[in-house]
């Protein structure tokens, strides 16, 4: 499963979501601006306040790490 923690104004979040769409990757988007508990959940997983935080099958990526994400999703 792919989960992405985002904010509405995050440029890198938009880039990551466009990347997922381009490669037909289903994902769940979590807008952390809607609930403080979502921020806490994101920070517990990533130890970071910045977005995007992307979780792919339990592996955490902070920022839009195209190489790491491609590797995790087996996209060449």
GROMACS elastic network, one bead per residue, 0.5 to 0.9 nm:
[ bonds ]
;  ai    aj funct       b0    kb
    1    26     6  0.78949   500
    1    27     6  0.69305   500
    1    28     6  0.81209   500
    1    55     6  0.77702   500
    1    56     6  0.57929   500
    1    57     6  0.53108   500
    1    58     6  0.82454   500
    2    25     6  0.79812   500
    2    26     6  0.69053   500
    2    28     6  0.62824   500
    2    29     6  0.86911   500
    2    54     6  0.71314   500
    2    55     6  0.56284   500
    2    57     6  0.66160   500
    2    58     6  0.87555   500
    3    26     6  0.89713   500
    3    27     6  0.54853   500
    3    29     6  0.59189   500
    3    30     6  0.72854   500
    3    53     6  0.82500   500
    3    54     6  0.57492   500
    3    55     6  0.50967   500
    3    56     6  0.66357   500
    3    57     6  0.87739   500
    4    13     6  0.79482   500
    4    16     6  0.85248   500
    4    17     6  0.83038   500
    4    27     6  0.71076   500
    4    28     6  0.62734   500
    4    29     6  0.50058   500
    4    30     6  0.60514   500
    4    31     6  0.84660   500
    4    51     6  0.86436   500
    4    52     6  0.64624   500
    4    53     6  0.57477   500
    4    55     6  0.63291   500
    4    56     6  0.87390   500
    5    13     6  0.80661   500
    5    28     6  0.86022   500
    5    29     6  0.60756   500
    5    31     6  0.59473   500
    5    32     6  0.63617   500
    5    38     6  0.84230   500
    5    39     6  0.85514   500
    5    42     6  0.69207   500
    5    51     6  0.64059   500
    5    52     6  0.54469   500
    5    53     6  0.51180   500
    5    54     6  0.63358   500
    5    55     6  0.84483   500
    6     9     6  0.85191   500
    6    10     6  0.68742   500
    6    12     6  0.89776   500
    6    13     6  0.58372   500
    6    14     6  0.85709   500
    6    29     6  0.69637   500
    6    30     6  0.59987   500
    6    32     6  0.60494   500
    6    33     6  0.80971   500
    6    50     6  0.89189   500
    6    51     6  0.56039   500
    6    52     6  0.51943   500
    6    53     6  0.71969   500
    6    54     6  0.88894   500
    7    10     6  0.55197   500
    7    13     6  0.73919   500
    7    30     6  0.82883   500
    7    31     6  0.53299   500
    7    32     6  0.60829   500
    7    33     6  0.61213   500
    7    34     6  0.89866   500
    7    51     6  0.70777   500
    7    52     6  0.78171   500
    8    11     6  0.86288   500
    8    13     6  0.82975   500
    8    14     6  0.85454   500
    8    31     6  0.72413   500
    8    33     6  0.80514   500
    9    13     6  0.83013   500
    9    14     6  0.84679   500
   10    13     6  0.52085   500
   10    14     6  0.65292   500
   10    15     6  0.88758   500
   10    51     6  0.71591   500
   10    52     6  0.75665   500
   11    14     6  0.51931   500
   11    15     6  0.63487   500
   11    16     6  0.87739   500
   12    16     6  0.61256   500
   12    17     6  0.85733   500
   12    51     6  0.77568   500
   12    52     6  0.66283   500
   12    63     6  0.68261   500
   12    64     6  0.59033   500
   13    16     6  0.51292   500
   13    17     6  0.62096   500
   13    18     6  0.86044   500
   13    51     6  0.68944   500
   13    52     6  0.51862   500
   13    53     6  0.85096   500
   13    63     6  0.78529   500
   13    64     6  0.71907   500
   14    17     6  0.51210   500
   14    18     6  0.61100   500
   14    19     6  0.85383   500
   14    52     6  0.89841   500
   15    18     6  0.51247   500
   15    19     6  0.61510   500
   15    20     6  0.87032   500
   15    64     6  0.74027   500
   16    20     6  0.62584   500
   16    21     6  0.86891   500
   16    52     6  0.80527   500
   16    54     6  0.88070   500
   16    63     6  0.86611   500
   16    64     6  0.58849   500
   16    65     6  0.86094   500
   16    66     6  0.79795   500
   17    20     6  0.50469   500
   17    21     6  0.62103   500
   17    22     6  0.85766   500
   17    27     6  0.83963   500
   17    29     6  0.87847   500
   18    21     6  0.50557   500
   18    22     6  0.60412   500
   18    23     6  0.86150   500
   19    22     6  0.51119   500
   19    23     6  0.63070   500
   19    24     6  0.85514   500
   19    25     6  0.83600   500
   19    66     6  0.84255   500
   20    23     6  0.52405   500
   20    24     6  0.59395   500
   20    26     6  0.70854   500
   20    27     6  0.75810   500
   21    25     6  0.59989   500
   21    26     6  0.76513   500
   22    25     6  0.77934   500
   23    75     6  0.79473   500
   25    73     6  0.84752   500
   30    33     6  0.88642   500
   30    34     6  0.87113   500
   30    38     6  0.76009   500
   31    34     6  0.60294   500
   31    35     6  0.80923   500
   31    38     6  0.78660   500
   31    39     6  0.89192   500
   32    35     6  0.59774   500
   32    36     6  0.69999   500
   32    37     6  0.82169   500
   32    38     6  0.53057   500
   32    39     6  0.53533   500
   32    40     6  0.89899   500
   32    42     6  0.80975   500
   32    51     6  0.89624   500
   33    36     6  0.72389   500
   33    38     6  0.80864   500
   33    39     6  0.77303   500
   34    37     6  0.89874   500
   34    38     6  0.77907   500
   35    38     6  0.54909   500
   35    39     6  0.70451   500
   36    39     6  0.51135   500
   36    40     6  0.64465   500
   36    41     6  0.87513   500
   37    41     6  0.61905   500
   37    42     6  0.86585   500
   38    42     6  0.61778   500
   38    43     6  0.86024   500
   39    42     6  0.50996   500
   39    43     6  0.61439   500
   39    44     6  0.85592   500
   39    49     6  0.76785   500
   40    43     6  0.51382   500
   40    44     6  0.60666   500
   40    45     6  0.86707   500
   41    44     6  0.52040   500
   41    45     6  0.64462   500
   41    46     6  0.87750   500
   42    45     6  0.52786   500
   42    46     6  0.60836   500
   42    47     6  0.77023   500
   42    48     6  0.76453   500
   42    49     6  0.77221   500
   42    51     6  0.89772   500
   42    53     6  0.70845   500
   43    46     6  0.50945   500
   43    48     6  0.52580   500
   43    49     6  0.60416   500
   43    50     6  0.87689   500
   43    53     6  0.89623   500
   44    47     6  0.56700   500
   44    48     6  0.81714   500
   45    48     6  0.82622   500
   45    53     6  0.86723   500
   45    55     6  0.86478   500
   45    60     6  0.72115   500
   46    49     6  0.80677   500
   46    53     6  0.69815   500
   46    54     6  0.89712   500
   46    60     6  0.65360   500
   46    61     6  0.76997   500
   46    62     6  0.69263   500
   48    51     6  0.81492   500
   48    53     6  0.83312   500
   48    62     6  0.76744   500
   49    53     6  0.89000   500
   50    53     6  0.73112   500
   50    62     6  0.75059   500
   50    63     6  0.75910   500
   51    54     6  0.84382   500
   51    62     6  0.68875   500
   51    63     6  0.61241   500
   51    64     6  0.87731   500
   52    61     6  0.81557   500
   52    62     6  0.61218   500
   52    64     6  0.67362   500
   53    60     6  0.69385   500
   53    61     6  0.57247   500
   53    63     6  0.60093   500
   53    64     6  0.81111   500
   54    59     6  0.81020   500
   54    60     6  0.57407   500
   54    61     6  0.50097   500
   54    62     6  0.63937   500
   54    63     6  0.75407   500
   54    64     6  0.80222   500
   54    69     6  0.84925   500
   55    58     6  0.58035   500
   55    59     6  0.54529   500
   55    61     6  0.63343   500
   55    62     6  0.88696   500
   56    59     6  0.51327   500
   56    60     6  0.65781   500
   56    61     6  0.80844   500
   56    69     6  0.79083   500
   56    72     6  0.69413   500
   56    73     6  0.76894   500
   57    60     6  0.85136   500
   57    72     6  0.84421   500
   59    72     6  0.80650   500
   61    64     6  0.74390   500
   61    65     6  0.67639   500
   61    68     6  0.76304   500
   61    69     6  0.74879   500
   62    65     6  0.72887   500
   63    66     6  0.89819   500
   64    67     6  0.88464   500
   64    68     6  0.87909   500
   64    69     6  0.79054   500
   65    68     6  0.54205   500
   65    69     6  0.59351   500
   65    70     6  0.83762   500
   66    69     6  0.51958   500
   66    70     6  0.59098   500
   66    71     6  0.85082   500
   67    70     6  0.51753   500
   67    71     6  0.61795   500
   67    72     6  0.86559   500
   68    71     6  0.50908   500
   68    72     6  0.61386   500
   68    73     6  0.85843   500
   69    72     6  0.50608   500
   69    73     6  0.60905   500
   69    74     6  0.83130   500
   69    75     6  0.82714   500
   70    73     6  0.51552   500
   70    74     6  0.57520   500
   70    76     6  0.66929   500
   71    75     6  0.62135   500
   71    76     6  0.75782   500
   72    75     6  0.78342   500
   73    76     6  0.89634   500
